[in-house]
């Protein structure tokens, strides 16, 4: 039996139907985010169960199947994943590639449905469904106000996210406010909101309630992009300031060097080492070795590893207390007293220290 909308008409609402849909369909799980009516997307499935299910659909003239967003994923057997009971009927437009274990195709969202009863075995993925036909409500002032608020929010979002601009502008021009439900679905499909909140939008059949929820998500999305823009601006300003300071310092170094007001790092380092060497009371042998190492340092490139080794060696030499001696203290009794006071036991060790 196939469904038609004659029972859903009433005085102020007219149900839009362009064709009759099958009352039972194959329903496939989808990851990442729900698929909305009116949207065409590529779908990719791996596994013989799902490939076989899609192939069975391709044998029909209408090429209809259902997709539903995953509530709880089954990593080992994806087709067994728990899905939300409200999904979207899609028509397979084009198969891009397929084999026994893999199929990739483009599908167009058509209409919402709710799964009512499973048919056959679990791996057959077939369900009885109830369709939620889009009603053409009289465009009341309230619905107009919601639509205008949504469109204005989208325009604000376009200013903050240029990638959002062209695709959405084209879609909105084609839809207009005469089809508020489809307009809301197209906008929702392009938002980066939490996918479970988008699923809640898909499950919201009433246009007024859907418009209210969508408007809230849009406002939150705008605030998020405004915050991102503020953070990015602060980072860019900080980087620009740091770059400017770096270039100014480099320019200042060059100017000072040209005017003879500042030496390069190597010259300044060598002069510092020479001043420290002059203050040391080196022996003739030590002075000869130090001066030889200093001459070597002057010839090395500051970026070479040898330069850093030589500089470290000379710095270590100049840190030693040349010609400075401490007064000897040979009081054995005092030494024994200190050892006994600070260290309990260890008599043999203490005796060896005192002998030394």
Secondary structure, DSSP 8 states (H G I E B T S, - for coil): -EE-SGGG--SSEEE--SS-EESEEEEEEE-SS---TT-EEEEEEESHHHHHHHHHHHTSSS-EEEEEEEEE--SS-GGG-EE-SEEEEEEEEEEEEE-SSEEEEEEEEEEEEEEEEEES-GGG-EEEEEEE--EEE---HHHHHHHHHHHHHHHHHHHH-GGGHHHHHHHHHHH-GGGHHHHHHHHHHT--S-HHHHHHHHH--SHHHHHHHHHHHHHHHHHHHHHHHHHHHHHHHHHHHHHHHHHHHHHHHHHHHHHTS---HHHHHHHHHHHHHHTS---HHHHHHHHHHHHHHHHS-TTSHHHHHHHHHHHHHHHS-TT--------HHHHHHHHHHH--S-HHHHHHHHH-
